[in-house]
Amino acid sequence: MRFALSEDQAMLQDSLAKALAALSPLERVRAFAGDLKDRGEDVWQGLSEFGLAGLAVPEEFGGQGLGLLEAALASEALGAAVAPVPFMGVVLAPLALTRGGSAAQQADWLPRLASGEVTAAVAMSEPVAGARDDAGVTALGGKLAGKALFVPGGMAAGLILVADRTGGLHLVRGDAAGLGRSLMPGIDETRRLAELTFAETPAEPLGNGRDLLDRLRDAAWVLLAADTLGAAQTMLDKAVAYAKERKQFGRTIGSFQAVKHLCAEMAAELEPARALVWYAAYAFDHAPDEAALMAAHAKAHTSEIGRFIARTATEVHGGIGMTDLLGLHYWFKRIGLNRQLLGGPERVREIAARLQGLAA
């Protein structure tokens, strides 16, 4: 059995990393973070030309028809570059339309998603992570009412997938009547979160109900875990590079045993997490009986490992680790948001326990 990426998969990730280095260097990320009106359209256009928009769209609709493992590799590269791209909808919308959409819905949306003409967002935090305050969406007679919180990419999406309180999924056009959008404050300045309101908003239902929502949840958990994996790897790489050049008492700090231990601990924690995330992505397409549990493990475990590496890498950098000039905080905050989106590790472990029959 081969426990490694194929040549094509490795090439995809490497090519995307090189494209991101040109399209979204730290200076571009900093500019995006400092301007709430900036939607990163130039970055998205470049990545659409690369083929990222159609990565999960079936070939007959103009996409590449790749699986969740390839999507996870792309998410890992995006996290490593803290790219200001709403990637979750790029994967989840084609998945939802392919598995639960009608022929007309697929023909209407999939080609436009594949070309990058339309971006998609998914509003499913309440039925997955648990509702808070008065949030939640009710569906009745082909219309939606209520509020959805923490929607990545929801400010600019031309297509929104909305999960109602019962777990049903609905398609909402970006220009639909009664749809309201407002920007939610968040710690991660590289991604915009939206609060969406629905007031008798027209919506088209998707098939397969709660089963489809569970599949989208599993895919989203894997994508978030992969994004954290990429961000954590960058923080580790930056910590090691800094330890090799920073001098104290006439020696590079990397020569001190304590600093060596910090870097070694980060590497030892991160490497097994990579295998876990890759297998969770593989299981989604090839081992359906394991997919939900593996996705939960990947999300919960990388949330903990990511936080450890974010904190430790910042410590290795000393006082400069907290400065805006270095930019380390962009990765730090990205990992922090990934930890909480669609359920923190405690919530995800509770769901994993229920999947195994260990909790009611």
Protein Blocks (a to p, Z undefined) as FASTA:
>chain_A
ZZdddfklmmmmmmmmmmmmmmmgfklmmmmmmmmkbgolmmmmmmmmnommmmmgcfkl
opaopafklmmmmmmmmmmnopacdfklmmmmmmmmmmmpcfklmmmmmmmmmnomaccd
ddfklmmnopahjeccddeehiaedddehiehklmocbdcdddfkopacdddfkbghiac
dddddfblkbccdddddehiacdddehilmmmmmmmmmmmmmmmmmmmmmmmmmmmmmmm
mmmmmcgehiafklpmklmmmmmmmmmmmmmmmmmmmmmmmmmmmmmmlmmmmmmmmmmm
mmmmmmmmmmmmmmmnmmmlmpmklommmmmmmmmmmmmggpifklmmmmmmmmnopaZZ
